[in-house]
Amino acid sequence: MIINSHNDWDSLEEIIVGRADFAHIPPVDPSMKNFMYANLTNEEIEKHVGSYNQDLLEEANEDLDILSEVLEDCGVVVHRPERQLSHLQIQTPKWKTTGWHNYCPRDIFLVLGNNIVEVPSVMRSRIFETWSYNKILQRAFDDGAKWFSAPKQIIEDSSFDFSDLSKSTLMNNEILFDAPNVIRIDNDLIFQISNSGNEKGAEWLQRMFPEYNIHIERDAYSGAHFDSTIIPLRKGLVLLNGLRCNQNNYPKFFDN
């Protein structure tokens, strides 16, 4: 069956559930500082770099296995990524880093209708994270889905500016965004400008998908992903994070 997904409230039929194997904090660079530790110095961030506690990884994997079993009991088809591709060494002419994890496929894939988009992640360590899901995407393609990748960016140091933490530290120099910066409401997409998505990302998305209406929100809710702030539950009903949204600053898309 061809993928056909336009929002997050229709009946769930298939899903990718990640894995925690080999998850670790990647080496310090401006892209990971921007996304995870913008308020810390490089010396402070260095203390976090390295593998997560093995007990924590095992517990996380146990939780993901149980989640997968529960979903399968509900009749949902569950896909899991490869284990061995989680800790790639990545080197380009500009920089060198390692992978991060395969824990959050929601971060790197945006599904619009029957399109699977590999997004241009803001973190250098995630640039080849999609490889672990290649067999899953191959099967989706064989079933008729459209599968393509957004243009791989250089992710220059100049794409980040930490001089004023009251604003996004991600600059608008390259096409960069994570999938959870986009809230899908059928033909309407709410796109948050933040440390994990910029204006060029929204512009690229609008050009590629002119049949969608993109609504821009800026900085008001969270420094990173949008899906922990806004969750549409059905047409006419939306759940808002009360620590970030109030009667004066919720997205105007919901006025009606």
C-alpha positions in Angstrom: 0.0 0.0 0.0 1.4 3.4 -1.0 2.2 5.7 1.9 -0.6 8.3 2.3 -0.2 10.6 5.4 -1.3 14.2 5.7 -1.6 14.8 9.4 -0.9 13.1 12.8 -4.5 12.2 13.8 -5.7 9.8 11.1 -5.6 6.1 11.9 -2.0 4.8 12.2 -1.2 1.9 9.9 2.6 1.9 9.6 5.4 3.4 11.7 9.2 3.4 12.1 10.3 2.9 15.7 14.0 3.8 16.3 16.7 2.1 18.3 19.0 3.4 21.1 22.0 1.2 20.1 25.3 3.1 19.9 23.7 6.4 20.9 26.2 9.0 22.1 26.8 12.7 22.3 28.9 13.7 19.2 32.0 15.8 19.3 31.6 19.5 20.0 30.9 21.6 16.9 28.8 24.7 16.2 25.9 22.6 14.9 25.5 20.4 18.0 26.0 23.4 20.2 23.3 25.3 18.4 20.8 22.4 18.7 21.6 21.0 22.2 23.8 23.3 24.3 23.6 26.9 22.9 23.8 28.3 26.5 27.0 26.5 27.4 30.7 27.1 26.7 32.6 24.6 24.6 34.5 23.5 27.7 31.2 22.8 29.5 29.8 20.8 26.5 32.9 18.6 26.3 31.9 17.1 29.7 28.8 15.6 28.0 30.5 14.2 24.9 30.7 10.4 24.6 28.5 7.3 25.0 25.4 7.4 27.1 25.3 5.1 30.1 24.9 1.5 28.9 22.1 0.8 31.4 20.3 3.8 30.0 20.6 2.6 26.5 19.4 -0.9 27.4 16.4 0.6 29.2 15.6 2.8 26.3 15.8 -0.2 23.9 13.5 -2.2 26.2 11.0 0.7 26.1 11.2 0.9 22.3 10.7 -2.9 22.0 7.6 -2.8 24.3 6.3 0.2 22.3 6.7 -1.8 19.1 4.9 -4.8 20.5 2.0 -2.7 21.7 1.7 -1.1 18.3 1.8 -4.5 16.6 -0.9 -5.8 18.9 -3.0 -2.9 17.7 -2.5 -4.0 14.1 0.1 -1.4 13.2 3.0 -2.5 10.9 6.3 -1.6 12.7 9.6 -1.0 11.0 13.0 -0.8 12.8 16.3 0.6 11.5 19.5 -1.3 11.1 21.6 -1.5 14.2 25.1 -1.4 12.8 24.9 2.0 11.0 24.3 4.1 14.0 27.9 5.2 14.7 29.4 6.3 11.4 32.6 8.3 11.2 31.8 11.3 9.0 34.4 13.4 7.4 34.0 16.2 4.8 36.5 18.8 3.5 35.1 21.2 6.0 34.7 19.2 9.2 34.8 15.7 10.9 32.2 14.2 13.3 30.4 11.0 14.2 26.8 10.0 14.1 24.4 10.7 17.0 21.8 7.9 17.2 18.9 6.2 15.5 16.5 7.0 18.2 14.2 9.6 16.5 13.3 8.8 12.9 10.6 11.5 13.3 13.4 14.1 13.3 14.9 13.2 9.8 11.9 12.2 7.7 9.0 14.4 6.7 6.0 12.6 5.2 3.7 14.7 3.0 1.1 12.7 1.2 3.0 9.9 -0.6 6.3 11.7 -0.4 9.1 10.8 2.0 11.5 13.7 2.4 14.9 13.2 4.0 15.3 16.7 5.6 18.5 18.8 5.7 19.1 18.4 9.4 20.8 21.2 11.3 23.3 18.8 13.0 26.4 17.7 11.1 26.3 14.4 13.0 22.9 13.5 11.4 23.8 14.1 7.8 24.0 10.3 7.0 21.6 9.1 9.8 19.1 8.1 7.1 21.4 5.3 5.9 20.2 3.1 8.8 16.6 3.3 7.3 17.6 2.6 3.7 16.0 -0.9 3.5 12.8 0.5 4.9 12.7 3.3 2.4 13.6 1.0 -0.4 10.5 -1.1 0.4 8.4 2.1 0.6 9.7 3.1 -2.8 9.0 -0.3 -4.3 5.4 0.1 -3.0 5.0 3.3 -5.0 6.1 6.1 -2.5 8.1 9.1 -3.7 11.4 9.2 -1.9 13.9 11.9 -2.1 16.5 13.9 -0.1 16.7 17.6 0.4 20.0 19.0 -0.8 22.9 18.2 1.5 24.3 21.4 3.0 27.9 22.2 3.9 26.7 23.3 7.4 29.3 26.0 7.7 30.4 27.5 11.0 29.0 30.8 9.8 25.5 29.2 9.8 25.5 29.7 13.6 25.8 32.8 15.8 25.8 32.6 19.6 26.2 36.3 20.3 22.5 36.9 21.2 20.8 33.9 22.8 17.5 35.7 22.9 17.2 34.9 19.2 17.7 31.8 17.1 21.4 30.8 16.9 20.7 29.2 13.5 21.4 31.7 10.7 19.6 31.8 7.3 22.7 31.0 5.2 21.8 27.4 4.1 18.7 25.3 3.6 18.4 23.7 7.1 15.5 22.3 9.0 14.4 19.2 11.0 11.1 17.5 10.3 9.5 18.3 13.7 9.8 22.0 12.8 6.7 21.3 10.7 3.2 20.7 12.0 1.1 18.9 9.3 -2.6 19.8 9.1 -3.7 18.3 5.8 -2.7 21.0 3.2 -1.5 23.4 5.8 2.0 23.3 7.2 3.0 25.4 10.2 6.8 25.9 10.1 8.7 27.2 13.1 11.8 29.3 12.7 14.1 28.3 15.5 17.5 26.7 16.2 16.3 23.7 14.2 14.8 25.4 11.1 15.3 28.6 9.2 13.6 30.7 6.5 15.5 29.0 3.6 14.2 25.7 4.9 10.6 27.0 4.7 11.2 28.5 1.3 12.7 25.3 -0.1 9.7 23.4 1.2 7.2 25.8 -0.3 8.9 25.6 -3.7 9.0 21.9 -3.7 5.4 21.5 -2.5 3.4 24.5 -3.9 0.2 22.6 -3.2 0.7 23.2 0.5 0.1 26.5 2.4 3.1 27.2 4.7 2.5 29.3 7.8 5.6 30.7 9.4 6.0 31.0 13.2 9.2 32.6 14.7 11.0 32.0 18.0 8.0 32.3 20.2 7.6 28.8 21.5 10.8 26.8 21.7 14.4 26.9 20.6 14.2 23.6 18.8 11.4 21.3 17.6 7.8 22.4 17.3 6.0 19.0 18.0 6.5 19.3 21.7 4.6 22.6 21.6 1.6 22.0 19.3 -0.2 18.7 18.6 -3.4 18.9 16.5 -5.7 16.1 17.8 -8.4 16.3 15.1 -10.0 18.9 12.9 -11.1 21.7 15.2 -9.1 20.6 18.3 -5.4 21.3 19.1 -3.3 20.6 22.2 -0.9 23.4 23.2 2.0 23.2 25.6 0.9 25.5 28.5 4.5 26.3 29.4 5.0 27.9 26.0 1.6 29.0 24.7 -1.0 31.3 26.2 -4.1 33.2 24.9 -1.9 35.9 23.5 0.9 34.0 21.6 -0.6 30.9 20.1 -0.2 30.5 16.3 -2.8 32.7 14.5 -3.6 29.8 12.2 -5.9 28.5 15.0 -7.9 31.7 15.3 -10.9 30.1 13.7 
